[in-house]
Amino acid sequence: MADAKFRAGTRALALAAVIAINGAALGGGGAPRGDAVRGADLYQAKCGACHSLDSNRVGPAHRGVVGRRAGHVAGFRYSTALSASHIVWTPANLDRWLTAPTVMVPGTMMGFRVSSPQERADIIAYLAQNPSRR
């Protein structure tokens, strides 16, 4: 009886491991994978009123933002808090920023948030596909 329970438990554990491995291989865990095509539309809809890729508006230009130091676009006047932050815009930092900018950098001027993890991933994928033109 104990041997049968052990085998049943072992089978259940093996099945759970297979499901977990397959789920991870299919992207079933962690941050969502971004879609740059959807990100372009989301960028226009959610960010476009204040930002563009190539010119400063209410917010700074975003072309080449991935890998750039925060608060350092020529010709844009940033908050002291963001300029002094020493943040580099990695995808992970952009995700944190879009989740809650005033929590990440208290005193920043940007208050807009993107609550959906998938939408954030899509916007970041779009930004990553628009590097600096240098």
C-alpha positions as CSV (number, residue, x, y, z in Angstrom):
1,M,0.0,0.0,0.0
2,A,2.8,2.5,0.9
3,D,4.6,1.5,-2.2
4,A,1.5,2.2,-4.4
5,K,1.2,5.7,-2.8
6,F,4.9,6.3,-3.4
7,R,4.5,5.4,-7.1
8,A,1.4,7.6,-7.4
9,G,3.1,10.5,-5.7
10,T,6.2,10.1,-7.9
11,R,4.0,10.0,-11.1
12,A,2.2,13.2,-9.9
13,L,5.5,14.9,-9.2
14,A,6.9,13.9,-12.6
15,L,3.8,15.2,-14.4
16,A,4.0,18.5,-12.5
17,A,7.7,18.8,-13.5
18,V,6.9,18.2,-17.2
19,I,4.1,20.8,-17.1
20,A,6.3,23.3,-15.4
21,I,9.2,22.8,-17.9
22,N,6.9,23.0,-20.9
23,G,5.2,26.1,-19.5
24,A,8.6,27.8,-19.0
25,A,9.7,26.8,-22.5
26,L,6.5,28.3,-24.0
27,G,7.0,31.5,-22.1
28,G,4.5,30.5,-19.4
29,G,6.3,32.3,-16.6
30,G,7.8,35.6,-15.8
31,A,7.4,38.8,-17.7
32,P,5.3,38.7,-20.9
33,R,7.1,38.8,-24.3
34,G,6.6,42.1,-26.1
35,D,5.2,42.6,-29.5
36,A,6.7,45.6,-31.2
37,V,3.9,45.9,-33.8
38,R,1.2,46.1,-31.0
39,G,3.7,48.3,-29.2
40,A,3.7,50.9,-32.0
41,D,-0.1,51.3,-31.7
42,L,0.0,51.4,-27.9
43,Y,2.8,54.0,-28.0
44,Q,0.7,56.3,-30.2
45,A,-2.4,55.7,-28.1
46,K,-0.9,55.9,-24.6
47,C,2.3,57.9,-25.0
48,G,1.8,59.9,-28.2
49,A,0.1,62.9,-26.6
50,C,3.3,63.8,-24.7
51,H,6.1,62.0,-26.6
52,S,7.3,61.2,-30.0
53,L,10.3,59.2,-31.2
54,D,12.1,62.1,-32.8
55,S,11.1,65.4,-31.1
56,N,10.7,66.7,-27.6
57,R,7.1,67.6,-26.7
58,V,5.6,67.7,-23.2
59,G,7.9,64.7,-22.6
60,P,11.3,63.9,-24.2
61,A,11.9,62.2,-27.5
62,H,12.2,58.4,-27.2
63,R,14.3,57.3,-30.2
64,G,17.2,55.4,-28.7
65,V,15.8,55.4,-25.2
66,V,16.8,51.8,-24.5
67,G,20.3,51.9,-23.1
68,R,20.3,55.7,-22.6
69,R,20.8,57.4,-19.2
70,A,17.5,58.8,-17.8
71,G,17.2,62.6,-17.8
72,H,19.6,63.3,-20.6
73,V,17.9,64.2,-23.9
74,A,19.4,67.4,-25.3
75,G,17.0,70.3,-25.2
76,F,14.5,68.8,-22.8
77,R,14.1,70.2,-19.3
78,Y,13.8,67.3,-16.8
79,S,12.9,67.3,-13.2
80,T,15.9,67.5,-10.9
81,A,14.9,64.1,-9.5
82,L,15.1,62.3,-12.8
83,S,18.3,64.1,-14.0
84,A,20.0,63.1,-10.8
85,S,18.7,59.5,-10.7
86,H,21.6,57.8,-12.6
87,I,19.1,55.3,-14.1
88,V,19.9,53.7,-17.4
89,W,16.8,52.8,-19.4
90,T,17.1,49.0,-19.6
91,P,13.9,47.1,-20.5
92,A,13.6,46.1,-16.8
93,N,13.9,49.8,-15.7
94,L,11.5,50.9,-18.4
95,D,9.0,48.3,-17.1
96,R,9.4,49.6,-13.5
97,W,9.1,53.2,-14.8
98,L,5.9,52.6,-16.8
99,T,4.4,50.7,-13.8
100,A,4.8,53.6,-11.3
101,P,7.1,56.5,-12.3
102,T,6.5,58.5,-9.2
103,V,7.4,55.5,-7.0
104,M,10.6,54.8,-9.0
105,V,11.7,58.4,-9.0
106,P,9.8,60.5,-6.4
107,G,9.7,64.1,-7.7
108,T,9.5,63.2,-11.4
109,M,7.1,65.1,-13.6
110,M,5.6,62.1,-15.3
111,G,2.6,60.7,-13.5
112,F,1.1,58.5,-16.3
113,R,1.2,54.7,-15.7
114,V,0.6,51.7,-17.9
115,S,-1.0,49.1,-15.6
116,S,-1.0,46.1,-18.0
117,P,2.2,44.1,-18.0
118,Q,1.5,43.0,-21.6
119,E,1.0,46.5,-22.8
120,R,4.2,47.6,-21.1
121,A,6.2,44.8,-22.7
122,D,4.7,45.7,-26.1
123,I,5.6,49.4,-25.7
124,I,9.2,48.5,-24.6
125,A,9.6,46.1,-27.5
126,Y,8.6,49.0,-29.9
127,L,11.0,51.4,-28.2
128,A,13.8,48.8,-28.4
129,Q,13.3,48.5,-32.2
130,N,13.9,52.3,-32.6
131,P,17.5,52.8,-31.7
132,S,19.4,56.1,-31.9
133,R,20.2,57.3,-35.5
134,R,23.9,58.1,-34.7
